Amino acid sequence: MAFFARKSARAALVAAALAAALRLSGCLDAGPLDPAGEAGLDVRVQVFSGDDARKTQATDSLSVRLYDITGDRYTDEPESFPLAARADLVSQSEDAVYRAPLRVDLTEERVFRVATRFSYVGAIGREKVAGERTVTLAPGDRKNLTMVLTEPGAPPADAFGLSVANSEAVSGARDHGLPIVLKNGAAIGGLQFQIRFDGRTIESVEGIEVDPSSRLFTGASADSLIGSHFAQPTDSTLRVVTVDLRGDSLFEPLQSIPPGNDLLFFVRVDLGDQFPVLPDTIRLSLEDVFFSTPSGSSDIAVTDTTNGLLIITE
């Protein structure tokens, strides 16, 4: 009996040491171990199907995984890195989204990849969609993250569209991302669009973010949309233009945007701090959308555009 007692005590010590090591590495699911260093990430999942971002009728499975990719933030294999947090039972809300609250204990700033895998029963059988986003978390952070999942497969060669997906932010939020979904059945050389909104909503534009998991991402040195140009809001309109797709040299060939249908980038904005004067929901309307051919010699007709909503919370 004494032997087994000593063995159990030794196992308990080993388990405690292992748990401490995992906490120091920032790779253990959050719990009551270190509340002061706990970071929270509330993931908001939308399935963008057809002409609208909507909730599917029958969910087969949905998983949200948070991988610690600090060692290689540009990896395209996040599953090979330590799993920091997970959510499988995701609650459904009335605004057509799924929500996954993730918590992780941290002792320092870390970089994570959020990988969402979604399977559901659609009109023509079982469908599978997936999406990824990269986020940096520090001890004590509380962040919201929008995940937009699009239908799998390449769109038809003559299908071209642009959409503003719904997002949620608190009044006065800094550096909030407006998610932009691009559909292009053939390669394009650039795009131009305007977003019209309530003039009290957006104070300034910080830039355009391309996630390392995006098909527009061009390498570890890139941190924004290639050749992106934007103007600060005037008359309740934000104008974003992408025209220059050359490399560092004027003699390099144009870099076209490959075909696809997915969440392409985020327009980072600062929101006005006028709650509750601001309405709960702000309409974001797309206008003057143009795509260009890879050579930039002519425009391509955009077959559909979809407006979005910015949901303001306390």
N, C-alpha and C positions, 0 to 999 in steps of 0.2 A: 504493500500500500504506500509506503514511504517513497518507493521508487517512482510510482505513478504520480504521486503528488509533486515530487521534484521535477518530473518530466512536464507536467502541466504548467508548473510555475515557469520553467524555462521556455516553454512554448508561448506563454503569455508575454514574457519579456521580449522574445523575438518579434512577436506580432506588434508590440508597442513600438519597438525600434523601427520596424518596417513602415508602420503608419507615419512615424515622425519623419522618416526619410522621404516618403511620398508627399507629405505636406510641404516640406522644404522645396521639393522640386516643382510644386504648383500643379501636381497632376492627380490630386485626390478630390473626389466629389466633396462639395461643401457639407459641413455638418456643424455640430456645436463645438468642434475642436478649437477653432480660432475665429470667432464671430467678427472680430475687428478686421481681419484680413479677407473676409468673404466678399467675393465679387458676384454681382447678379447680372444675368443676361436674359431678358425676356424676348424670345424669338416669336415673331409674328409671321405665320406661313399662309401664303395665298397660292391658289392654283389658278393660273391664267389660261383659260380655255376658251377658244373661239373669240368672240368679241367682247368678253367681259371677264374680270377677275371674280370668280365665284367659288363657293364651296361645293364640292361634289356631293352627290346624294348618298353614296355607299362607300365608306372607307374600309379597305381591306387591311392596310397596315400603314403606319406612319412612324418614322423614327427620326429623331434629331440627335446628332452626336457632336460633341465639342472636343476637338483634337488639339493638343498642345504642339504647335508647329514652330515654336520659337527658333529651333535650330535651322529651319528652312522655310521661311514664310512664303516662298514662291513655289512650294511643292505642288505637284498635281497628283500626289498619292497621300492624302492626309491620313488614311486608314493605317499607314505604317508608323504613325506617331502615337504617343501615349494618349489614351482616352481620359479626358478630364471630367466630363459630365455627359449625361444622356437623359433623354426623355422619350418614352414610348406611348404613354397615355396622355394625349394632348387634348385639352378641353376645346370645345367648339363654341364660338360666341355668335351673337346675332348679326355681326357685321361681316359675315362671310369669310372669316379667317379661322385658322387653328392657332392656338397659343401654347408655347412651351417655355415654362420658366426653368432656367438653368442656374445653378449655383456652384461656385468652385472656390476653395481656399487658396489664397495666394500670399506669398511673402515678398513678391516683386512683380514688376510689369512683365506680362507674357503675351505672346501672339498665338491666337487660336484660329482654327478653321471650323466653321459650322457646316456640317454636311447633313442635308435633309433628303431622305428617301421616302417616296410616297407611292403607294399602290392603291388603286381604287377600281371599282366596277363602273365602267362608263356605258355609253349608249351602244357601243359595238364590242363590248367585252372588257377584259381587264386591261387597264392602262397603268403605266409606270412613268413617273416623272421624278426628277432629282434636281438639286441645286446646291451651290456652295457659296459661302461668303467668309471673308477674313475679318477678324476683329481683334483689337488690342485691349486687354483688360489689366487693370492695376488693382491692388488691394482697396476695397471699399467702393469700387465702381458700381454704378447701377445704370445699365444701358438697355435701350430698346433696339431691336434689329429686325428689319423687314426681309423676309425671304419670299421671292417670287419664283414659282415653279411653272414652267411652260410645257406644252405638249411635246412629246419626243418626236424625233425625225425632222428632216429638212422640209421646209415649206415648198410649194410648187414654184417652178422657175419664174413664173410671172407674178408671184405674190410679194408685195412690198407694203409694210405697215410700220407704224410707230405708236406706242402707247405710254401713257403715264399711269403707273400702277398706284394703288392706294397706299398711303403711309400714315403713321400716327406719331405725334410729337406733342410735348408739353409747350404751352405758351412761353415764348422767350427762349426756346431751345437754340443752342449754338451748333453750327455745322451739321444740320439735319440733312439727310439724303432723300431726294425725290427720285424714286426708282424709274428708270426708263427701259422699256422693252422694245427691242428692234426685231423686225421680221424682214429678211431679205432672201428671196429664193435664188438670187444670183449675186455675184460680187458687186459691190458698189465702191465708189471712190470717195464718198463723203456724204454728209447730210446737213440739213439746216432746218431749224424749227423754232417756233415761239411758244411760250406758255403764258396764257393770260390768267390772272388771279386777282383776288381781293387785294388792293393796294396796301391795306394795313397789315397784311400777313407777313410778307417777306421784306426784311430790312436790307439785306445785302447778299451777294453771291460769293462764296468762298472759292469755288472751283468745281472741277469735274473729276470724280473718282472712278477709276477702273479697277475692279477687284482682280487680284492675281489669278482667279479662277475664270475670268471673263475671256471670251475669244478675241477681245480687242487688246488684251494685255500683251505687251511686246518684249518683256524682259525685266530683269531685276532692277534696272535703272529707271524704269518707267513708273510714274506715279500719277499720271493723269491721261486723259484721252488724247490720242495722237493729234497734234495740230489743232487743239480745241481753242475756240475763241468765244467769249461771252461778254455781254454788256450788263452792267448793273441795272436793276429794275427801274424803268421809267414808265409812267402812265399805266401802271399795273401790268406791265408786260416784261417778261424775261426773254431775251433773244439769245439763242445758242447756235453757233455756227461751227461746223467742222469742214474745213476746206483744204488744209495743207497736210497731205499724207506722205510727204517725202521724208527721207531720213535726215541725217545730219548734213548731208551734202546736197547742193542743188542738182548735182549730176546723178544722184541715185534715182532709181526708178520709183514710180509711185507705189505705195503700199495699199492695196485695196482691202476692204473689209470683207472677209469670207462669208459665204451664205450661212444662215442659221436662223433660229427663232429662240431668243432667250433674253434674260435680264442683261442688258448691255453695260449700263453705267449708272452712276448716281450724280445728280446735280446737287452740290452741297450748298445749303443756304442757312442764313441766320433768320430766325422768326421773330416777329414783333412780340413784345411783352405787354399785351393789352387785354388779357383774359380778366373778366368775362365779357369785355366789349366785343371781342372777336366772336363770330359764330362758331358753333361746335364743329362744323364741317365746311371746308373751303373747297370750292370747285376749281380744278386746274384744267384749263381748256387748251388743247393743242391747236395751233394755227400755222399757216404758211409752211407746211412740211414739204421739203424737197430732198430727193436723193439725186446723186450724180453718178454717171458711168465711171468705171475705174480710170479712164483717161481724163475724166473731168470735162469732156467735150460737150456733153448734153445732159439734160435732166431725165430722170426716170419717174414715171407716174406712180404715186403712192396710192395703193388701192384702199387702204383703210387706216384710220387713226382712232384711238380711244382715249377719252379724257379720264382723269383720275380725281381722287379726293384726298385732301389733307385733313386728317381728323385731329382737332385740337383738344387736349385734355388738361386737367389741372395739374 
